[in-house]
Amino acid sequence: MQSSVAPSTSDKKNAPGKPAAKDKRFKALDVTMKRNQYRQDALIEILHKAQGAFGYLEEEVLEYIAHNLKLPLSRVYGVATFYHLFSLKPSGAHTCVVCMGTACYVKGGDKVLAALEEHTGVHSGETTPDGQVSLVTARCIGACGIAPAVVFDGKVAPQQTPESVIERIKGWQE
């Protein structure tokens, strides 16, 4: 016999087929969504929490967030892929973000990226097979005055050249 009581907001996190009951990371995500009252405008904060908990935003996590916030998966995916700080794949031990904003591109950001791709053997958005280096591009990191800029493990490096970036990451792949 089915209950005639409407499901409460706490039932959202226990939707059928959802992994929340098995994984503490989903429980932490539930706390963040509940704290934000399942508001759709809290999507970026929730994605940030999810990436912190899981290391990256795998499809199952994006679907879970979309379901709980009552958003189309395409919107959640669109936000997750727009911002360079979010990753849909596991990242390497080290991350290299090449700015491709106008100032950086004009001052050689494309050459810096090409050198990194050749040296690591991976393209932007990929991680080396050994799991050591993730190579990422950003639309703009807001450091136009020091172009071309590259972010190595969270630290911005100014006026990079193809040679300087290769030298910087040499110890990352051994």
TORPA-4810 file (N, C-alpha, C, O; in nm, 3 decimals):
<nodes>
NODE_1_0.083_-0.117_0.000_0.000_0.000_0.000_0.089_0.124_0.000_0.181_0.135_0.081_M
NODE_2_0.061_0.218_-0.090_0.141_0.339_-0.101_0.090_0.445_-0.006_-0.030_0.457_0.017_Q
NODE_3_0.181_0.522_0.046_0.146_0.632_0.134_0.095_0.749_0.051_0.142_0.771_-0.060_S
NODE_4_-0.001_0.822_0.105_-0.052_0.937_0.034_0.022_1.065_0.073_-0.015_1.174_0.029_S
NODE_5_0.127_1.051_0.154_0.205_1.167_0.197_0.303_1.204_0.086_0.372_1.118_0.031_V
NODE_6_0.308_1.332_0.055_0.401_1.380_-0.048_0.544_1.362_0.000_0.571_1.378_0.119_A
NODE_7_0.636_1.329_-0.090_0.776_1.311_-0.048_0.834_1.443_0.001_0.805_1.549_-0.054_P
NODE_8_0.915_1.435_0.103_0.980_1.555_0.157_1.108_1.581_0.081_1.153_1.498_0.002_S
NODE_9_1.166_1.698_0.106_1.292_1.731_0.040_1.402_1.633_0.077_1.494_1.611_-0.001_T
NODE_10_1.394_1.573_0.195_1.498_1.478_0.233_1.492_1.351_0.149_1.591_1.279_0.140_S
NODE_11_1.375_1.323_0.087_1.364_1.205_0.001_1.436_1.226_-0.132_1.465_1.128_-0.202_D
NODE_12_1.465_1.350_-0.169_1.533_1.378_-0.296_1.665_1.304_-0.304_1.701_1.249_-0.408_K
NODE_13_1.737_1.304_-0.193_1.870_1.244_-0.197_1.866_1.092_-0.201_1.967_1.028_-0.229_K
NODE_14_1.752_1.034_-0.174_1.741_0.889_-0.176_1.658_0.842_-0.295_1.591_0.740_-0.288_N
NODE_15_1.664_0.917_-0.405_1.590_0.880_-0.524_1.635_0.742_-0.571_1.752_0.707_-0.557_A
NODE_16_1.542_0.663_-0.626_1.578_0.528_-0.672_1.695_0.530_-0.769_1.705_0.617_-0.856_P
NODE_17_1.783_0.435_-0.752_1.897_0.421_-0.843_2.009_0.519_-0.815_2.107_0.521_-0.889_G
NODE_18_1.998_0.597_-0.713_2.103_0.693_-0.682_2.198_0.634_-0.579_2.154_0.561_-0.490_K
NODE_19_2.325_0.663_-0.590_2.426_0.600_-0.506_2.448_0.665_-0.370_2.543_0.629_-0.300_P
NODE_20_2.364_0.758_-0.329_2.388_0.835_-0.206_2.404_0.748_-0.082_2.487_0.778_0.004_A
NODE_21_2.328_0.644_-0.073_2.332_0.562_0.048_2.464_0.487_0.063_2.501_0.450_0.175_A
NODE_22_2.535_0.465_-0.045_2.657_0.385_-0.042_2.786_0.467_-0.026_2.888_0.412_0.017_K
NODE_23_2.783_0.594_-0.059_2.906_0.669_-0.073_2.901_0.796_0.012_2.812_0.879_-0.004_D
NODE_24_2.998_0.811_0.101_3.003_0.928_0.188_3.020_1.057_0.110_2.978_1.163_0.156_K
NODE_25_3.083_1.049_-0.006_3.101_1.170_-0.087_2.967_1.224_-0.134_2.947_1.345_-0.140_R
NODE_26_2.875_1.134_-0.168_2.741_1.179_-0.208_2.668_1.240_-0.089_2.590_1.334_-0.105_F
NODE_27_2.693_1.186_0.029_2.630_1.244_0.149_2.680_1.386_0.173_2.601_1.473_0.212_K
NODE_28_2.809_1.409_0.152_2.863_1.545_0.166_2.801_1.638_0.062_2.774_1.755_0.090_A
NODE_29_2.780_1.587_-0.057_2.716_1.664_-0.162_2.571_1.695_-0.125_2.522_1.806_-0.150_L
NODE_30_2.504_1.598_-0.066_2.366_1.619_-0.019_2.359_1.732_0.083_2.267_1.814_0.079_D
NODE_31_2.455_1.735_0.174_2.457_1.840_0.277_2.468_1.978_0.210_2.399_2.072_0.249_V
NODE_32_2.554_1.988_0.110_2.572_2.116_0.040_2.444_2.156_-0.033_2.403_2.272_-0.028_T
NODE_33_2.380_2.060_-0.100_2.256_2.092_-0.171_2.146_2.132_-0.073_2.070_2.225_-0.099_M
NODE_34_2.138_2.061_0.038_2.035_2.093_0.138_2.060_2.231_0.198_1.967_2.310_0.214_K
NODE_35_2.187_2.260_0.231_2.223_2.391_0.286_2.183_2.503_0.190_2.146_2.612_0.234_R
NODE_36_2.191_2.476_0.060_2.152_2.574_-0.041_2.005_2.559_-0.082_1.962_2.619_-0.181_N
NODE_37_1.931_2.481_-0.008_1.787_2.460_-0.029_1.755_2.414_-0.171_1.651_2.449_-0.227_Q
NODE_38_1.845_2.335_-0.228_1.828_2.279_-0.362_1.802_2.388_-0.467_1.734_2.365_-0.567_Y
NODE_39_1.858_2.507_-0.443_1.841_2.618_-0.535_1.928_2.597_-0.659_2.044_2.558_-0.650_R
NODE_40_1.869_2.623_-0.773_1.940_2.607_-0.899_2.053_2.708_-0.913_2.153_2.681_-0.979_Q
NODE_41_2.038_2.825_-0.852_2.142_2.926_-0.865_2.266_2.895_-0.780_2.363_2.971_-0.781_D
NODE_42_2.263_2.785_-0.706_2.379_2.742_-0.628_2.460_2.636_-0.703_2.547_2.571_-0.645_A
NODE_43_2.431_2.619_-0.830_2.495_2.513_-0.909_2.647_2.518_-0.905_2.711_2.414_-0.887_L
NODE_44_2.707_2.634_-0.921_2.853_2.642_-0.923_2.912_2.600_-0.789_3.010_2.526_-0.784_I
NODE_45_2.853_2.645_-0.680_2.901_2.605_-0.548_2.888_2.454_-0.528_2.976_2.390_-0.471_E
NODE_46_2.779_2.398_-0.575_2.757_2.253_-0.561_2.854_2.175_-0.648_2.908_2.073_-0.604_I
NODE_47_2.879_2.221_-0.770_2.978_2.155_-0.855_3.117_2.163_-0.793_3.194_2.068_-0.800_L
NODE_48_3.147_2.277_-0.732_3.277_2.293_-0.665_3.291_2.191_-0.551_3.396_2.128_-0.536_H
NODE_49_3.186_2.176_-0.472_3.188_2.078_-0.363_3.204_1.936_-0.418_3.279_1.855_-0.364_K
NODE_50_3.132_1.908_-0.527_3.139_1.775_-0.588_3.279_1.745_-0.637_3.331_1.635_-0.616_A
NODE_51_3.341_1.842_-0.703_3.476_1.818_-0.753_3.574_1.799_-0.638_3.665_1.716_-0.646_Q
NODE_52_3.555_1.875_-0.532_3.641_1.858_-0.414_3.627_1.720_-0.353_3.725_1.661_-0.308_G
NODE_53_3.505_1.669_-0.352_3.479_1.538_-0.291_3.524_1.423_-0.381_3.578_1.324_-0.332_A
NODE_54_3.501_1.435_-0.511_3.527_1.325_-0.603_3.658_1.339_-0.680_3.708_1.241_-0.736_F
NODE_55_3.714_1.458_-0.683_3.837_1.481_-0.758_3.811_1.529_-0.900_3.895_1.598_-0.958_G
NODE_56_3.697_1.493_-0.954_3.653_1.538_-1.086_3.504_1.513_-1.095_3.445_1.450_-1.008_Y
NODE_57_3.443_1.563_-1.202_3.298_1.555_-1.216_3.261_1.446_-1.316_3.246_1.473_-1.436_L
NODE_58_3.248_1.325_-1.267_3.211_1.216_-1.356_3.062_1.225_-1.389_2.987_1.294_-1.320_E
NODE_59_3.021_1.156_-1.493_2.883_1.165_-1.543_2.780_1.132_-1.435_2.677_1.199_-1.426_E
NODE_60_2.805_1.031_-1.355_2.712_0.991_-1.250_2.688_1.106_-1.151_2.576_1.125_-1.104_E
NODE_61_2.791_1.182_-1.120_2.780_1.295_-1.027_2.700_1.408_-1.091_2.615_1.468_-1.026_V
NODE_62_2.727_1.436_-1.218_2.652_1.541_-1.289_2.504_1.506_-1.297_2.418_1.593_-1.279_L
NODE_63_2.474_1.380_-1.323_2.334_1.335_-1.329_2.267_1.349_-1.193_2.151_1.391_-1.184_E
NODE_64_2.339_1.315_-1.088_2.287_1.323_-0.953_2.253_1.468_-0.916_2.148_1.496_-0.859_Y
NODE_65_2.343_1.558_-0.950_2.320_1.701_-0.922_2.201_1.752_-1.004_2.115_1.821_-0.950_I
NODE_66_2.198_1.719_-1.131_2.088_1.763_-1.218_1.954_1.714_-1.163_1.857_1.790_-1.157_A
NODE_67_1.949_1.589_-1.123_1.825_1.530_-1.068_1.781_1.605_-0.943_1.664_1.641_-0.930_H
NODE_68_1.873_1.627_-0.851_1.838_1.689_-0.724_1.804_1.837_-0.735_1.723_1.888_-0.657_N
NODE_69_1.865_1.907_-0.830_1.835_2.048_-0.848_1.723_2.071_-0.950_1.684_2.185_-0.978_L
NODE_70_1.674_1.960_-1.005_1.568_1.967_-1.107_1.612_2.054_-1.226_1.538_2.141_-1.272_K
NODE_71_1.732_2.028_-1.271_1.789_2.097_-1.386_1.812_1.998_-1.499_1.836_1.880_-1.472_L
NODE_72_1.806_2.043_-1.624_1.843_1.952_-1.733_1.993_1.918_-1.722_2.075_2.003_-1.686_P
NODE_73_2.027_1.795_-1.752_2.167_1.754_-1.749_2.251_1.842_-1.840_2.367_1.871_-1.808_L
NODE_74_2.195_1.886_-1.951_2.270_1.970_-2.044_2.313_2.101_-1.978_2.422_2.152_-2.007_S
NODE_75_2.232_2.156_-1.890_2.270_2.281_-1.822_2.383_2.257_-1.723_2.478_2.335_-1.715_R
NODE_76_2.373_2.149_-1.646_2.477_2.116_-1.549_2.608_2.088_-1.623_2.714_2.136_-1.582_V
NODE_77_2.600_2.012_-1.730_2.718_1.981_-1.811_2.777_2.109_-1.872_2.898_2.127_-1.874_Y
NODE_78_2.690_2.198_-1.920_2.735_2.323_-1.980_2.813_2.408_-1.882_2.916_2.465_-1.918_G
NODE_79_2.766_2.418_-1.759_2.838_2.496_-1.657_2.970_2.427_-1.622_3.073_2.492_-1.608_V
NODE_80_2.966_2.295_-1.609_3.086_2.220_-1.571_3.195_2.229_-1.677_3.314_2.223_-1.645_A
NODE_81_3.156_2.241_-1.803_3.256_2.248_-1.910_3.297_2.391_-1.942_3.401_2.412_-2.006_T
NODE_82_3.219_2.489_-1.901_3.252_2.629_-1.929_3.371_2.677_-1.846_3.459_2.746_-1.897_F
NODE_83_3.373_2.642_-1.718_3.477_2.690_-1.628_3.595_2.594_-1.626_3.578_2.474_-1.607_Y
NODE_84_3.717_2.647_-1.647_3.835_2.561_-1.656_3.871_2.495_-1.523_3.948_2.399_-1.521_H
NODE_85_3.817_2.544_-1.413_3.849_2.483_-1.283_3.777_2.350_-1.262_3.814_2.272_-1.174_L
NODE_86_3.674_2.324_-1.342_3.602_2.197_-1.332_3.661_2.099_-1.433_3.698_2.137_-1.544_F
NODE_87_3.669_1.974_-1.395_3.724_1.871_-1.482_3.628_1.752_-1.488_3.573_1.710_-1.386_S
NODE_88_3.609_1.698_-1.608_3.523_1.582_-1.626_3.603_1.452_-1.626_3.546_1.343_-1.639_L
NODE_89_3.733_1.464_-1.612_3.821_1.347_-1.610_3.912_1.357_-1.489_3.938_1.467_-1.440_K
NODE_90_3.960_1.244_-1.441_4.056_1.251_-1.330_4.178_1.333_-1.372_4.228_1.317_-1.484_P
NODE_91_4.223_1.418_-1.284_4.339_1.498_-1.320_4.467_1.430_-1.274_4.466_1.343_-1.187_S
NODE_92_4.575_1.474_-1.333_4.704_1.417_-1.300_4.757_1.472_-1.168_4.694_1.556_-1.104_G
NODE_93_4.870_1.423_-1.130_4.934_1.469_-1.007_4.968_1.617_-1.017_4.970_1.688_-0.917_A
NODE_94_4.995_1.664_-1.139_5.027_1.804_-1.164_4.935_1.857_-1.273_4.896_1.784_-1.364_H
NODE_95_4.901_1.985_-1.263_4.815_2.047_-1.363_4.883_2.170_-1.422_4.944_2.250_-1.351_T
NODE_96_4.872_2.181_-1.553_4.930_2.293_-1.626_4.816_2.357_-1.707_4.762_2.295_-1.798_C
NODE_97_4.782_2.481_-1.673_4.674_2.553_-1.740_4.735_2.665_-1.825_4.800_2.756_-1.773_V
NODE_98_4.715_2.656_-1.954_4.767_2.757_-2.046_4.654_2.853_-2.079_4.547_2.813_-2.127_V
NODE_99_4.678_2.981_-2.054_4.579_3.083_-2.086_4.577_3.105_-2.236_4.681_3.122_-2.300_C
NODE_100_4.456_3.103_-2.293_4.442_3.126_-2.436_4.359_3.251_-2.463_4.303_3.267_-2.571_M
NODE_101_4.352_3.340_-2.364_4.286_3.469_-2.383_4.358_3.549_-2.490_4.469_3.514_-2.530_G
NODE_102_4.295_3.653_-2.537_4.350_3.731_-2.648_4.494_3.776_-2.625_4.580_3.755_-2.710_T
NODE_103_4.520_3.838_-2.511_4.656_3.889_-2.483_4.758_3.776_-2.482_4.865_3.787_-2.541_A
NODE_104_4.724_3.667_-2.415_4.818_3.554_-2.407_4.838_3.489_-2.543_4.949_3.451_-2.579_C
NODE_105_4.729_3.476_-2.619_4.739_3.414_-2.751_4.828_3.499_-2.843_4.916_3.447_-2.910_Y
NODE_106_4.804_3.629_-2.844_4.880_3.720_-2.930_5.028_3.718_-2.893_5.114_3.733_-2.980_V
NODE_107_5.057_3.700_-2.765_5.197_3.702_-2.720_5.262_3.564_-2.719_5.370_3.547_-2.663_K
NODE_108_5.196_3.464_-2.780_5.259_3.333_-2.797_5.200_3.219_-2.717_5.263_3.113_-2.707_G
NODE_109_5.083_3.237_-2.660_5.020_3.129_-2.584_4.998_3.003_-2.667_5.008_2.892_-2.616_G
NODE_110_4.969_3.021_-2.796_4.950_2.906_-2.885_5.078_2.826_-2.901_5.075_2.704_-2.910_D
NODE_111_5.190_2.895_-2.906_5.320_2.827_-2.919_5.358_2.755_-2.789_5.415_2.646_-2.791_K
NODE_112_5.323_2.817_-2.677_5.347_2.755_-2.546_5.266_2.626_-2.537_5.319_2.522_-2.496_V
NODE_113_5.140_2.632_-2.575_5.054_2.514_-2.571_5.108_2.405_-2.663_5.114_2.288_-2.625_L
NODE_114_5.147_2.442_-2.785_5.199_2.344_-2.881_5.323_2.275_-2.826_5.339_2.154_-2.842_A
NODE_115_5.411_2.350_-2.760_5.532_2.291_-2.703_5.497_2.193_-2.591_5.556_2.085_-2.581_A
NODE_116_5.401_2.231_-2.508_5.360_2.141_-2.399_5.294_2.014_-2.453_5.319_1.905_-2.402_L
NODE_117_5.212_2.029_-2.555_5.147_1.912_-2.615_5.250_1.817_-2.675_5.241_1.695_-2.660_E
NODE_118_5.348_1.874_-2.743_5.452_1.791_-2.804_5.536_1.721_-2.696_5.566_1.602_-2.707_E
NODE_119_5.573_1.796_-2.594_5.658_1.741_-2.488_5.587_1.631_-2.407_5.646_1.528_-2.376_H
NODE_120_5.461_1.655_-2.374_5.388_1.559_-2.290_5.324_1.446_-2.370_5.298_1.339_-2.316_T
NODE_121_5.299_1.471_-2.498_5.234_1.370_-2.581_5.083_1.366_-2.564_5.018_1.271_-2.607_G
NODE_122_5.026_1.468_-2.502_4.881_1.476_-2.486_4.832_1.612_-2.534_4.908_1.708_-2.543_V
NODE_123_4.703_1.619_-2.563_4.640_1.743_-2.605_4.572_1.808_-2.486_4.553_1.746_-2.381_H
NODE_124_4.535_1.933_-2.504_4.462_2.004_-2.400_4.337_1.925_-2.359_4.264_1.873_-2.443_S
NODE_125_4.315_1.918_-2.229_4.201_1.843_-2.177_4.235_1.698_-2.145_4.148_1.622_-2.102_G
NODE_126_4.359_1.659_-2.166_4.400_1.520_-2.142_4.505_1.512_-2.031_4.566_1.612_-1.993_E
NODE_127_4.522_1.391_-1.983_4.623_1.362_-1.881_4.719_1.259_-1.938_4.678_1.167_-2.009_T
NODE_128_4.846_1.275_-1.907_4.946_1.180_-1.958_4.913_1.038_-1.909_4.854_1.022_-1.801_T
NODE_129_4.949_0.938_-1.986_4.918_0.799_-1.948_4.971_0.759_-1.810_4.914_0.672_-1.743_P
NODE_130_5.081_0.822_-1.768_5.136_0.789_-1.637_5.064_0.861_-1.523_5.095_0.840_-1.406_D
NODE_131_4.965_0.945_-1.559_4.887_1.016_-1.458_4.960_1.131_-1.391_4.915_1.181_-1.287_G
NODE_132_5.069_1.174_-1.448_5.149_1.279_-1.385_5.108_1.421_-1.423_5.108_1.510_-1.338_Q
NODE_133_5.072_1.444_-1.550_5.046_1.580_-1.597_4.910_1.589_-1.667_4.881_1.514_-1.759_V
NODE_134_4.830_1.684_-1.621_4.707_1.721_-1.692_4.732_1.853_-1.761_4.781_1.947_-1.700_S
NODE_135_4.697_1.859_-1.888_4.716_1.979_-1.966_4.579_2.039_-1.995_4.491_1.972_-2.049_L
NODE_136_4.561_2.165_-1.960_4.432_2.231_-1.972_4.452_2.369_-2.033_4.557_2.430_-2.016_V
NODE_137_4.351_2.417_-2.105_4.353_2.555_-2.151_4.240_2.630_-2.082_4.139_2.571_-2.043_T
NODE_138_4.257_2.760_-2.068_4.155_2.846_-2.011_4.127_2.958_-2.110_4.216_3.005_-2.180_A
NODE_139_4.002_3.000_-2.115_3.965_3.110_-2.204_4.038_3.237_-2.163_4.084_3.313_-2.249_R
NODE_140_4.049_3.261_-2.034_4.124_3.376_-1.983_4.141_3.358_-1.833_4.046_3.322_-1.764_C
NODE_141_4.259_3.381_-1.783_4.281_3.371_-1.637_4.289_3.509_-1.573_4.309_3.519_-1.452_I
NODE_142_4.272_3.613_-1.652_4.271_3.749_-1.598_4.408_3.803_-1.563_4.421_3.887_-1.474_G
NODE_143_4.510_3.755_-1.631_4.647_3.801_-1.604_4.707_3.858_-1.732_4.821_3.827_-1.767_A
NODE_144_4.630_3.940_-1.800_4.669_3.990_-1.932_4.799_4.070_-1.930_4.873_4.070_-2.029_C
NODE_145_4.828_4.137_-1.822_4.948_4.219_-1.812_5.077_4.139_-1.808_5.185_4.195_-1.827_G
NODE_146_5.068_4.009_-1.782_5.188_3.925_-1.773_5.186_3.816_-1.880_5.249_3.711_-1.864_I
NODE_147_5.115_3.842_-1.988_5.097_3.744_-2.095_5.230_3.710_-2.163_5.320_3.793_-2.171_A
NODE_148_5.240_3.586_-2.211_5.150_3.474_-2.193_5.169_3.408_-2.056_5.281_3.382_-2.012_P
NODE_149_5.058_3.383_-1.991_5.062_3.327_-1.856_5.023_3.180_-1.857_4.940_3.136_-1.936_A
NODE_150_5.085_3.105_-1.767_5.055_2.963_-1.749_5.043_2.939_-1.599_5.119_2.994_-1.520_V
NODE_151_4.947_2.855_-1.561_4.928_2.822_-1.420_4.982_2.681_-1.397_4.929_2.584_-1.452_V
NODE_152_5.086_2.671_-1.316_5.147_2.543_-1.282_5.105_2.506_-1.141_5.142_2.573_-1.045_F
NODE_153_5.026_2.400_-1.127_4.979_2.354_-0.996_4.925_2.469_-0.911_4.956_2.480_-0.792_D
NODE_154_4.844_2.555_-0.973_4.779_2.663_-0.901_4.857_2.792_-0.889_4.805_2.890_-0.835_G
NODE_155_4.981_2.794_-0.936_5.064_2.916_-0.927_5.083_2.976_-1.066_5.128_2.908_-1.158_K
NODE_156_5.050_3.103_-1.078_5.059_3.172_-1.207_5.204_3.208_-1.236_5.275_3.264_-1.153_V
NODE_157_5.247_3.174_-1.357_5.382_3.207_-1.402_5.371_3.306_-1.518_5.299_3.280_-1.615_A
NODE_158_5.441_3.419_-1.509_5.429_3.523_-1.612_5.522_3.501_-1.731_5.624_3.432_-1.721_P
NODE_159_5.485_3.561_-1.842_5.569_3.572_-1.962_5.641_3.442_-1.998_5.763_3.436_-2.005_Q
NODE_160_5.561_3.338_-2.019_5.618_3.207_-2.048_5.655_3.193_-2.196_5.597_3.257_-2.283_Q
NODE_161_5.751_3.109_-2.219_5.796_3.076_-2.354_5.786_2.924_-2.368_5.775_2.854_-2.268_T
NODE_162_5.790_2.874_-2.491_5.790_2.728_-2.506_5.904_2.662_-2.427_5.886_2.555_-2.369_P
NODE_163_6.018_2.725_-2.426_6.133_2.668_-2.354_6.113_2.671_-2.202_6.145_2.575_-2.132_E
NODE_164_6.059_2.781_-2.152_6.044_2.794_-2.006_5.940_2.696_-1.950_5.957_2.645_-1.840_S
NODE_165_5.834_2.670_-2.027_5.733_2.576_-1.975_5.784_2.433_-1.976_5.752_2.354_-1.887_V
NODE_166_5.863_2.399_-2.077_5.920_2.263_-2.083_6.016_2.244_-1.966_6.015_2.140_-1.900_I
NODE_167_6.097_2.344_-1.940_6.191_2.338_-1.828_6.115_2.322_-1.696_6.157_2.247_-1.608_E
NODE_168_6.005_2.394_-1.684_5.925_2.393_-1.560_5.864_2.256_-1.530_5.854_2.216_-1.414_R
NODE_169_5.823_2.184_-1.634_5.754_2.055_-1.610_5.846_1.933_-1.624_5.800_1.820_-1.608_I
NODE_170_5.973_1.954_-1.654_6.064_1.840_-1.674_6.062_1.741_-1.558_6.063_1.620_-1.581_K
NODE_171_6.059_1.787_-1.437_6.061_1.698_-1.323_5.929_1.628_-1.295_5.922_1.538_-1.211_G
NODE_172_5.824_1.670_-1.364_5.692_1.612_-1.341_5.677_1.475_-1.405_5.598_1.393_-1.357_W
NODE_173_5.750_1.447_-1.511_5.738_1.320_-1.581_5.868_1.242_-1.569_5.964_1.268_-1.641_Q
NODE_174_5.870_1.148_-1.478_5.992_1.068_-1.463_5.961_0.923_-1.445_6.052_0.841_-1.431_E
</nodes>
